[in-house]
């Protein structure tokens, strides 16, 4: 197995689930998203991970993930794509900052020839990313923690800014998320934020031993990849600072996707519909 996989933390390792999901959905009938780059990378990874004992690696190699996982991850990726495209309609030469980028291929899907793009993740992730993607005059990789304000100097283009946090905040502590938003406001002045969040009720349940075992069995996620931060509702951030303004939200069920099957039936319950969802905010 390539040494680059061995250096990934439990949290960083979950990026392979998202990548696999996009690849699998791309190859399905009537795909929700087209991501040939993900298909290319996963085909290589399957060969390299064949002898690994890591639960996530085994599930990818053997294709044992629930197909609906691919559907839901593709729906999320498509919605984030649309948020970026809406931003670029208003600001064609704007700046997009992608927190916890993993092996995200969004730039390849939506590049308009003008956007300035910054992908940020830990050094081990960026090292792996460089195997398959290249930087350019407008596309930059930043190795480091999003909690370290060093990245704010590297992205200082003058804006306008759009910050993406897809599958990131739930792994942080509340104080860290609060400090991060304050950093965005202080260093960038103003920015739109699109972030995925998790319901506090479910975060509390996920920290129980039963749910940890379930996560490992179904997703291959290790103990260190359990969620830490949850919120009660979409207006929660507004209480942190009067300049934080909630704009809109999206759940996995809002697109009424037929591929979700009977999952759509239980979405009438708020506690199910909002296990995880996406929020759109104005910061500053």
C-alpha positions as CSV (number, residue, x, y, z in Angstrom):
1,X,0.0,0.0,0.0
2,X,1.2,3.5,-0.9
3,X,2.7,5.2,2.2
4,X,0.6,8.3,1.5
5,X,-2.5,6.4,2.8
6,X,-0.7,5.3,6.0
7,X,-0.1,8.9,7.0
8,X,-3.8,9.9,6.8
9,X,-5.7,10.4,10.1
10,X,-9.0,8.7,10.8
11,X,-10.8,11.9,9.9
12,X,-8.8,12.5,6.7
13,X,-9.3,8.9,5.7
14,X,-13.1,9.5,5.4
15,X,-12.4,11.6,2.3
16,X,-12.1,8.3,0.5
17,X,-15.7,7.5,1.2
18,X,-16.8,10.7,-0.4
19,X,-14.6,10.2,-3.4
20,X,-15.8,6.6,-3.8
21,X,-19.4,7.7,-3.6
22,X,-19.0,10.2,-6.4
23,X,-17.3,7.7,-8.5
24,X,-19.9,5.0,-7.9
25,X,-22.8,7.4,-8.7
26,X,-21.0,8.7,-11.8
27,X,-21.0,5.1,-13.1
28,X,-24.7,4.4,-12.2
29,X,-27.7,4.8,-14.6
30,X,-28.9,8.4,-14.8
31,X,-26.1,9.7,-12.6
32,X,-26.8,12.6,-10.3
33,X,-23.3,13.9,-10.8
34,X,-20.6,13.5,-13.5
35,X,-17.2,13.1,-11.9
36,X,-14.9,11.2,-14.3
37,X,-11.8,12.3,-12.2
38,X,-13.2,10.5,-9.2
39,X,-13.7,7.3,-11.3
40,X,-10.1,7.6,-12.5
41,X,-8.7,8.0,-9.0
42,X,-10.8,5.2,-7.4
43,X,-9.8,2.7,-10.1
44,X,-6.2,3.3,-9.1
45,X,-6.9,3.2,-5.4
46,X,-8.7,-0.1,-5.6
47,X,-5.5,-1.7,-6.9
48,X,-3.3,0.0,-4.3
49,X,-5.6,-0.7,-1.3
50,X,-6.3,-4.4,-2.2
51,X,-4.1,-5.7,0.7
52,X,-5.1,-3.1,3.3
53,X,-6.9,-4.1,6.5
54,X,-8.4,-0.7,7.0
55,X,-12.2,-1.0,7.1
56,X,-12.8,1.9,4.7
57,X,-10.3,0.6,2.3
58,X,-11.8,-2.9,2.4
59,X,-15.3,-1.6,1.7
60,X,-14.1,0.4,-1.3
61,X,-12.2,-2.5,-2.8
62,X,-15.1,-4.9,-2.3
63,X,-17.8,-2.4,-3.2
64,X,-19.8,-3.1,-0.1
65,X,-21.0,0.4,0.7
66,X,-24.8,0.9,0.5
67,X,-25.6,2.3,-2.9
68,X,-27.7,5.0,-1.3
69,X,-24.6,6.4,0.3
70,X,-23.3,7.2,-3.1
71,X,-26.7,8.8,-3.9
72,X,-26.7,11.0,-0.8
73,X,-23.0,12.1,-1.2
74,X,-23.6,12.9,-4.9
75,X,-26.7,15.0,-4.0
76,X,-24.6,17.0,-1.5
77,X,-21.8,17.5,-4.0
78,X,-24.2,18.7,-6.6
79,X,-25.8,21.1,-4.2
80,X,-22.4,22.6,-3.2
81,X,-21.6,22.8,-6.9
82,X,-24.8,24.9,-7.4
83,X,-23.9,27.2,-4.5
84,X,-20.5,27.9,-6.2
85,X,-22.1,28.4,-9.6
86,X,-24.6,30.8,-8.1
87,X,-21.8,32.7,-6.5
88,X,-19.8,32.9,-9.7
89,X,-22.8,34.2,-11.6
90,X,-22.6,37.3,-9.4
91,X,-18.8,37.3,-9.0
92,X,-17.2,35.5,-12.0
93,X,-13.7,36.4,-10.8
94,X,-14.4,35.8,-7.1
95,X,-12.4,33.7,-4.7
96,X,-13.5,30.2,-3.5
97,X,-11.9,28.8,-0.3
98,X,-12.4,25.1,0.1
99,X,-11.9,23.9,3.7
100,X,-11.0,20.3,4.2
101,X,-10.8,19.7,0.5
102,X,-9.7,16.1,0.7
103,X,-9.8,14.7,-2.9
104,X,-12.6,17.0,-4.0
105,X,-12.7,17.7,-7.7
106,X,-15.2,20.6,-7.7
107,X,-12.8,23.0,-9.5
108,X,-12.6,20.6,-12.4
109,X,-16.4,20.5,-12.7
110,X,-17.2,24.2,-12.4
111,X,-14.1,26.2,-13.4
112,X,-15.3,29.3,-15.4
113,X,-11.9,30.4,-16.4
114,X,-11.8,33.3,-14.0
115,X,-12.4,32.0,-10.4
116,X,-9.5,32.0,-8.0
117,X,-9.5,28.8,-6.0
118,X,-7.8,27.6,-2.8
119,X,-8.0,24.0,-1.5
120,X,-6.9,23.7,2.1
121,X,-6.2,20.5,4.0
122,X,-3.6,18.8,6.1
123,X,-0.1,18.2,4.6
124,X,-0.7,14.4,4.2
125,X,-3.9,15.0,2.3
126,X,-2.4,17.7,0.0
127,X,0.5,15.3,-0.7
128,X,-1.9,12.7,-1.9
129,X,-3.9,15.3,-3.8
130,X,-0.9,16.3,-5.8
131,X,-0.7,12.8,-7.3
132,X,-3.8,13.5,-9.3
133,X,-4.3,17.2,-9.5
134,X,-2.1,20.1,-10.4
135,X,-2.0,23.7,-9.2
136,X,-2.2,26.6,-11.7
137,X,-2.2,30.4,-11.7
138,X,-5.8,30.3,-10.3
139,X,-5.9,27.0,-8.4
140,X,-3.8,26.7,-5.3
141,X,-3.3,24.0,-2.6
142,X,-2.6,25.0,1.0
143,X,-1.2,22.4,3.4
144,X,-2.1,23.1,7.0
145,X,-4.9,23.4,9.5
146,X,-7.9,25.6,8.8
147,X,-7.6,26.6,12.5
148,X,-4.2,28.2,11.9
149,X,-4.7,31.7,10.5
150,X,-1.7,31.3,8.2
151,X,-4.0,30.4,5.3
152,X,-5.8,33.8,5.5
153,X,-2.7,35.5,4.2
154,X,-2.4,33.2,1.2
155,X,-6.1,33.6,0.1
156,X,-6.1,37.4,0.5
157,X,-7.2,38.3,-3.0
158,X,-9.5,41.1,-2.0
159,X,-12.6,38.9,-2.6
160,X,-15.5,38.5,-2.9
161,X,-15.1,35.3,-1.0
162,X,-17.1,32.1,-0.8
163,X,-16.0,29.6,1.9
164,X,-17.0,25.9,1.5
165,X,-17.0,23.5,4.4
166,X,-18.3,20.2,3.1
167,X,-18.1,17.4,5.7
168,X,-15.8,19.5,8.0
169,X,-17.4,21.3,10.9
170,X,-18.8,18.1,12.6
171,X,-15.3,17.0,13.3
172,X,-14.4,20.2,15.1
173,X,-15.3,21.4,18.6
174,X,-17.8,24.2,19.0
175,X,-15.2,26.6,20.2
176,X,-13.1,25.9,17.1
177,X,-15.9,26.5,14.8
178,X,-16.7,29.8,16.6
179,X,-13.1,30.9,16.4
180,X,-12.9,29.9,12.7
181,X,-15.9,32.0,11.8
182,X,-14.4,34.9,13.7
183,X,-11.2,34.5,11.8
184,X,-13.0,34.6,8.5
185,X,-14.7,37.9,9.5
186,X,-11.6,39.5,11.0
187,X,-9.2,38.5,8.2
188,X,-11.4,38.5,5.1
189,X,-13.9,41.2,6.1
190,X,-16.9,39.6,4.5
191,X,-17.6,36.1,3.0
192,X,-20.4,33.8,2.1
193,X,-20.2,30.5,3.9
194,X,-21.7,27.2,2.8
195,X,-21.3,24.5,5.4
196,X,-22.6,21.1,6.3
197,X,-23.8,20.7,9.9
198,X,-25.1,17.9,12.1
199,X,-28.0,17.9,14.5
200,X,-26.8,18.1,18.1
201,X,-29.2,15.3,19.1
202,X,-27.5,12.9,16.7
203,X,-24.0,14.0,17.6
204,X,-24.7,13.2,21.2
205,X,-26.0,9.8,20.2
206,X,-23.1,9.1,17.9
207,X,-20.7,9.3,20.9
208,X,-22.3,6.3,22.4
209,X,-20.6,2.9,22.1
210,X,-23.5,1.4,20.1
211,X,-23.4,4.1,17.5
212,X,-19.6,4.0,17.3
213,X,-19.8,0.3,16.5
214,X,-22.6,0.9,14.0
215,X,-20.5,3.6,12.2
216,X,-17.5,1.3,12.0
217,X,-19.7,-1.6,10.7
218,X,-21.5,0.4,8.1
219,X,-19.0,3.0,7.1
220,X,-15.7,1.7,8.4
221,X,-15.2,4.9,10.4
222,X,-12.8,4.6,13.3
223,X,-13.3,6.1,16.8
224,X,-11.4,9.2,16.1
225,X,-13.7,10.0,13.1
226,X,-16.8,10.3,15.3
227,X,-18.6,13.7,15.1
228,X,-18.0,16.3,17.8
229,X,-19.9,19.4,16.9
230,X,-23.7,19.7,16.5
231,X,-26.3,22.5,16.4
232,X,-30.0,22.6,17.2
233,X,-31.2,24.7,14.3
234,X,-30.0,26.7,11.3
235,X,-30.1,30.1,13.0
236,X,-27.6,28.9,15.7
237,X,-24.6,30.9,14.3
238,X,-26.6,34.1,14.4
239,X,-26.4,34.2,18.2
240,X,-22.6,34.2,18.0
241,X,-22.3,37.5,16.2
242,X,-24.9,40.1,15.0
243,X,-23.1,40.2,11.6
244,X,-23.7,36.5,10.9
245,X,-26.8,36.3,8.7
246,X,-28.5,33.0,7.9
247,X,-29.5,33.0,4.2
248,X,-30.9,29.6,3.3
249,X,-30.6,25.8,3.9
250,X,-30.7,22.5,2.1
251,X,-31.4,18.9,3.2
252,X,-30.7,15.7,1.3
253,X,-34.4,15.3,0.8
254,X,-35.2,18.7,-0.7
255,X,-34.5,17.5,-4.2
256,X,-37.0,14.6,-3.9
257,X,-34.5,12.3,-5.5
258,X,-36.2,9.0,-6.6
259,X,-32.9,7.1,-6.0
260,X,-33.3,7.6,-2.3
261,X,-36.3,5.3,-2.4
262,X,-38.1,4.8,0.9
263,X,-35.7,7.2,2.7
264,X,-37.9,9.9,1.2
265,X,-40.9,8.6,3.2
266,X,-39.3,9.1,6.6
267,X,-38.1,12.6,5.7
268,X,-41.4,14.0,7.0
269,X,-39.9,13.7,10.5
270,X,-37.7,16.7,11.3
271,X,-35.3,14.7,13.4
272,X,-34.6,12.4,10.4
273,X,-34.7,15.1,7.7
274,X,-32.0,17.1,9.6
275,X,-29.6,14.5,10.8
276,X,-27.2,16.4,8.6
277,X,-27.9,19.4,6.4
278,X,-26.3,22.3,4.6
279,X,-26.5,26.0,5.6
280,X,-25.7,29.2,3.7
281,X,-24.6,32.2,5.7
282,X,-23.2,35.7,5.2
283,X,-20.3,36.3,7.5
284,X,-19.4,39.9,8.3
